[in-house]
């Protein structure tokens, strides 16, 4: 039976200081690593004889505009179908360098998830076989999930603040 403690110890033994920020929100083992170690870590989890992290459940981006030098995160959810064990891995990137290796050599399912993350956040997955927009039009010159836009249109005159609890 896998436990968060056993998996965390295995990863620290293999990757040392390149794994950090361990947490267990709601019992889900969560950790961070570097862009240089994410692909080796995913390969290790996939091929490890006891962990068998054989399914990439999700891959997405998050924008933290106020976190200087770590404005973007790429978040991976790996699942061992054999042991029903889940793991969350985060990699933080600077807005000045939004490159990260593609996980498609390890998980074919990463293909569309990486395209979607690129499409909405502008994160570039190096080595991706077809990194083009998947939901938005190719001509878009911005990334709509970045927190760079006002939540409301201040020029609207068709609504009353009183009706919206303000």
Secondary structure, DSSP 8 states (H G I E B T S, - for coil): ---HHHHHHHHHHHHGGGEEEEEEETTEEEEEE-HHHHHHHHHHHHH-TTT---EEEEEEEEE-TTSTT--EEEEEEEEETTTTEEEEEEEEE-TT--EEE-STTT-TTHHHHHHHHHHHH--EEET-TT---SSS-TT--S-TTSS-S-SS-TT--S--GGGGT-
